[in-house]
Amino acid sequence: MNNNTYYKNQLEELKGKTIAIVYIFEGEDAPGFNHYWIWKSDIISGWLNAVQELECVPFILDVRTFVQKAMNHTLPHIDFVVNLNCGSYDLSSMSLVPSTCSFLSIPCIPCNAAAIILSENKKVSNLLAIADGLPLPPALDAPSENGIYRPLNLGNSIGVKKGICEDITRDGTYQEFIPGYDITIPMVYNPLINELDLLPPLLYLPDSRNPNWIYDEAEKEKDYRAYMLPISNIDNSTKQALIHFAHIFPIQTFGRIDARIKCNEARLSEAILQQSLSLSNFYFIEMNSMPTIEKEDSFETAFQTAYEDEDHSMHLCIKTYKESIKTPSLNGFLLSCSMIAFSKAKFQNQ
């Protein structure tokens, strides 16, 4: 049996599984549930449709109900949990759902509590990057016009400030600003090779072509998706280094690495898209173990790019999924890959 046929059989075996979608809702007022970001209905519905797409059984509930039912032993049988409790100011409560899943021995998608703590805390993820040999922007110990501050635990580019930051002792990182391009590298478990794999890296190219442009909170409020352009290639040593780094957290299902590509030119150019991405001009910014999955985002762009590129390592996997499922979607693909990743890991550990 070849890997392609085996993958199709695995998709069949997923049918009938119960998938809990656990979210945080706007009206929650518990002290530990103070969030800067709440998953919106279109994001939740994307995962609900994915459950239906795979012919699984959905079970939708909020975080408070999930935890209370878990502690009262009133949860029905659940095979997997999709954790939509993101954007918490407190990393401890952000890890509540995967910690509960661990207590119940239920696989949590996309990651466990350790991955959240290690990735969302930027100082910790930076230390891990240094230990693993990934280039980082130099740290600054004094205010500088060429500095950039990033809050310790906040995502969505909230609180990012470029330039002089007087209070560099507050929680966050203060580093030298790297002129150039913001890039993001989505990754997902590839069932055909039984390994984490990279989707095409995406580069953000601003209309201004200004190398001092950053993808901050203000820019994210605009129609930024038009800037996302796939980088044509990534050299193998860089690819393996990034996958090895992701395993440290550990990323098992899907995640995303954000970085900066250095550019010494006065004006940004699309010519860089034809160059192979390598660590020679690469600067790690952050690891995202709970990336937002929504229409026209980085994952969907990279997903479609890999599907259209017959030479990409994820092409056959995505093609097989699209041919095997009646109404295939990105969420369904990520959900199926995640479920298979956990199933294989459980089998290998037995």
C-alpha positions in Angstrom: 0.0 0.0 0.0 1.5 3.4 -1.0 1.4 6.4 1.2 -1.3 8.1 -0.9 -3.7 5.1 -0.5 -2.8 4.9 3.2 -3.6 8.6 3.7 -7.0 8.1 2.0 -7.7 5.2 4.4 -6.8 7.3 7.4 -9.3 10.0 6.2 -12.0 7.3 6.2 -11.1 6.2 9.7 -11.6 9.8 11.0 -15.4 9.6 10.2 -17.6 9.5 13.3 -15.1 11.0 15.7 -16.5 13.5 18.2 -14.8 16.9 17.9 -15.3 19.5 20.7 -14.9 23.1 19.6 -14.1 25.1 22.8 -14.3 28.9 22.5 -14.2 32.0 24.7 -17.3 34.2 24.3 -17.7 38.0 24.6 -19.8 37.9 27.7 -17.4 36.0 29.9 -16.3 38.2 32.9 -14.2 35.8 35.1 -11.0 37.6 36.2 -8.8 35.0 34.5 -10.6 35.4 31.2 -9.5 38.9 30.4 -8.8 38.7 26.6 -7.5 41.2 24.0 -8.9 38.9 21.2 -12.1 36.9 21.0 -12.6 34.3 18.2 -15.3 35.7 15.9 -18.3 33.7 14.6 -16.8 33.3 11.1 -13.7 31.6 12.6 -15.8 29.3 14.8 -18.0 28.4 11.9 -15.0 27.5 9.8 -14.0 24.8 12.3 -17.7 23.7 12.6 -17.9 23.2 8.9 -14.6 21.3 9.0 -16.1 18.9 11.5 -19.0 18.3 9.2 -16.7 18.1 6.1 -14.9 15.2 7.7 -18.2 13.5 8.6 -17.4 13.8 12.3 -19.7 14.8 15.3 -19.4 18.3 16.6 -19.7 19.3 20.2 -19.6 23.1 20.7 -19.2 24.8 24.1 -17.5 27.7 25.8 -14.4 27.4 28.0 -16.2 27.8 31.4 -18.7 25.0 30.5 -16.0 22.8 29.2 -13.9 23.0 32.3 -16.9 22.7 34.7 -18.2 19.6 32.9 -14.7 18.1 32.9 -14.4 18.5 36.6 -17.9 17.2 37.2 -17.4 14.2 34.9 -20.4 15.2 32.8 -18.7 15.6 29.4 -19.7 13.1 26.7 -17.1 11.0 24.9 -14.7 13.4 23.1 -12.0 12.2 20.7 -10.4 15.6 20.0 -10.7 19.2 21.2 -10.2 22.2 18.9 -9.0 25.0 21.3 -10.3 28.5 20.3 -9.4 30.1 23.7 -6.7 32.5 22.4 -5.7 36.1 23.0 -5.6 36.0 26.8 -3.5 38.5 28.7 -2.6 35.8 31.2 -0.7 32.8 29.7 -1.7 30.6 32.6 -5.4 30.9 31.7 -4.6 30.7 28.0 -3.3 27.2 28.7 -6.5 26.3 30.6 -8.1 24.2 27.7 -5.0 22.2 26.8 -4.2 21.6 30.5 -7.7 20.3 31.0 -7.4 18.1 27.9 -4.1 16.7 29.3 -5.9 15.9 32.6 -8.6 14.0 30.6 -6.1 12.5 28.1 -7.8 14.1 25.1 -5.7 15.4 22.2 -5.9 19.2 22.0 -5.6 20.9 18.6 -3.4 22.7 17.7 -1.1 22.3 20.7 -0.6 21.5 24.4 0.0 23.9 27.3 3.7 23.6 27.1 3.7 24.9 23.5 1.6 27.9 24.4 3.8 28.9 27.3 7.1 28.4 25.4 5.9 30.1 22.2 3.7 33.0 23.5 6.4 34.2 25.9 8.7 36.0 23.6 11.7 36.0 25.9 11.5 32.3 26.3 11.0 31.7 22.6 14.0 34.0 21.8 16.2 32.0 24.2 15.1 28.8 22.5 15.9 30.3 19.2 19.4 31.3 20.3 20.1 27.9 21.8 19.0 26.3 18.5 21.1 28.6 16.3 18.5 30.7 14.7 19.5 34.4 14.0 17.7 37.0 16.1 17.8 40.8 15.9 20.4 42.1 18.4 19.0 43.0 21.8 19.2 46.7 22.9 19.9 47.8 26.5 19.3 51.5 25.9 16.6 53.5 24.1 17.4 53.9 20.4 15.8 55.4 17.3 16.5 52.1 15.6 14.8 50.0 18.3 11.6 48.0 18.2 9.6 46.9 21.3 7.3 43.9 21.4 5.1 43.1 24.5 6.0 39.8 26.2 2.8 37.8 25.8 0.5 39.7 23.4 -0.1 38.6 19.8 -1.8 40.3 16.8 1.1 42.8 16.9 -0.7 44.6 19.8 1.6 47.1 21.6 4.5 46.8 19.0 6.4 50.1 19.0 9.2 51.1 16.7 11.7 53.7 17.8 12.7 55.1 21.2 11.3 53.1 24.1 12.2 54.7 27.4 10.9 52.0 29.7 12.8 49.0 28.2 12.6 47.2 31.6 8.9 46.5 31.2 7.7 43.1 30.1 8.7 42.6 26.5 11.7 42.5 24.1 13.6 45.5 22.9 15.7 44.8 19.9 17.4 46.4 16.9 15.0 47.0 14.1 15.9 45.1 11.0 15.1 47.0 7.7 13.4 44.8 5.1 10.5 42.5 4.9 8.1 40.8 7.3 7.6 37.1 6.4 5.5 34.3 7.9 6.1 30.6 7.4 3.0 28.3 8.0 3.7 24.7 8.9 1.5 21.6 9.1 1.8 17.9 9.7 2.1 16.0 6.4 0.5 12.6 6.7 2.3 11.3 3.6 5.7 11.6 5.2 4.6 11.4 8.9 6.4 14.6 9.7 5.9 18.3 10.2 6.3 20.1 6.9 6.5 23.8 5.7 3.9 25.4 3.5 5.3 28.1 1.2 6.8 31.1 3.1 4.9 34.3 2.5 6.4 37.8 2.3 4.5 41.0 3.1 5.3 43.7 0.5 3.9 47.1 1.3 2.7 49.6 -1.4 5.2 52.0 -0.1 8.1 49.6 -0.8 9.7 51.2 2.3 12.2 48.8 4.1 11.2 50.5 7.4 7.6 49.3 7.1 6.4 46.9 9.8 3.4 44.7 10.0 2.1 46.3 13.2 -1.4 46.6 14.7 -2.4 49.6 12.6 -1.4 47.8 9.4 -3.4 44.7 10.4 -6.5 46.8 10.6 -6.1 47.6 6.9 -6.7 45.2 3.9 -3.2 43.8 4.4 -3.9 40.5 2.7 -3.1 42.0 -0.7 0.6 42.2 0.4 1.1 38.5 0.9 3.3 37.0 -1.8 4.8 33.5 -1.8 8.6 33.1 -1.8 9.6 30.8 -4.6 11.9 28.5 -2.7 13.5 27.7 0.7 16.8 25.9 0.8 16.8 22.5 2.5 19.1 23.3 5.4 16.9 26.3 6.3 13.8 24.2 6.0 15.2 21.5 8.3 16.4 24.1 10.8 13.0 25.6 11.1 11.2 22.2 11.4 13.7 21.2 14.1 13.1 24.4 15.9 9.3 23.9 15.8 9.7 20.5 17.4 11.3 22.0 20.4 8.1 23.7 21.5 6.6 21.1 20.5 4.5 21.9 17.4 2.9 18.7 16.3 -0.1 19.7 14.2 0.2 23.2 12.7 1.8 26.5 13.6 3.6 29.5 12.2 7.0 31.1 12.4 7.2 34.9 11.9 10.5 36.5 10.9 12.2 39.4 9.2 14.3 39.4 6.0 17.0 42.0 6.0 17.2 44.3 3.0 19.9 47.1 2.7 18.2 48.6 -0.4 16.5 52.0 -0.2 13.4 50.5 -1.8 11.9 47.0 -1.4 11.6 44.9 -4.6 9.6 41.8 -5.6 12.9 40.4 -7.0 13.5 38.8 -3.6 10.7 36.4 -4.2 12.8 34.6 -6.8 15.6 34.1 -4.3 15.8 31.0 -2.1 15.0 31.7 1.5 18.0 31.0 3.8 19.1 31.8 7.3 21.8 34.2 5.9 19.5 37.2 6.0 16.8 35.7 8.3 15.9 37.0 11.8 13.5 35.1 14.0 10.7 37.2 15.6 8.2 34.8 17.1 6.7 31.3 17.1 2.9 31.1 16.9 1.5 27.9 18.2 -2.1 29.0 18.0 -2.4 30.8 14.6 -5.7 32.3 13.5 -7.3 30.3 10.7 -9.6 32.4 8.6 -10.5 33.1 5.0 -7.7 34.8 2.9 -5.2 34.6 5.7 -1.6 33.4 5.5 -2.5 29.7 5.9 -5.1 29.8 3.1 -2.7 31.7 0.7 0.1 29.2 1.4 -2.3 26.3 1.2 -3.5 27.3 -2.3 0.1 28.1 -3.4 1.3 24.6 -2.4 -1.7 23.0 -4.1 -0.9 24.8 -7.4 2.9 24.0 -7.2 3.4 20.3 -8.2 7.0 20.5 -7.0 6.1 21.5 -3.4 6.4 18.8 -0.7 2.8 19.5 0.4 1.2 19.4 -3.1 0.4 15.7 -3.2 -1.0 15.7 0.3 -3.3 18.7 -0.4 -4.3 17.2 -3.8 -5.2 13.9 -2.2 -7.3 15.6 0.4 -9.2 17.7 -2.2 -9.9 14.5 -4.2 -11.1 12.6 -1.2 -13.4 15.1 0.4 -16.7 16.3 -1.1 -16.4 19.9 0.1 -12.7 20.4 1.0 -11.5 23.4 2.9 -8.4 24.7 4.6 -9.9 24.1 8.1 -10.9 20.6 7.2 -7.4 19.8 5.9 -5.7 21.2 9.0 -8.2 19.3 11.3 -7.7 16.0 9.5 -3.9 16.4 9.5 -3.9 17.2 13.2 -6.1 14.2 14.1 -3.9 11.9 12.1 -0.8 13.4 13.7 -2.1 12.6 17.2 -3.3 9.1 16.1 0.1 8.2 14.7 1.9 9.6 17.8 -0.3 7.5 20.0 0.3 4.4 17.9 4.1 4.9 17.9 4.2 5.4 21.7 2.3 2.1 22.4 
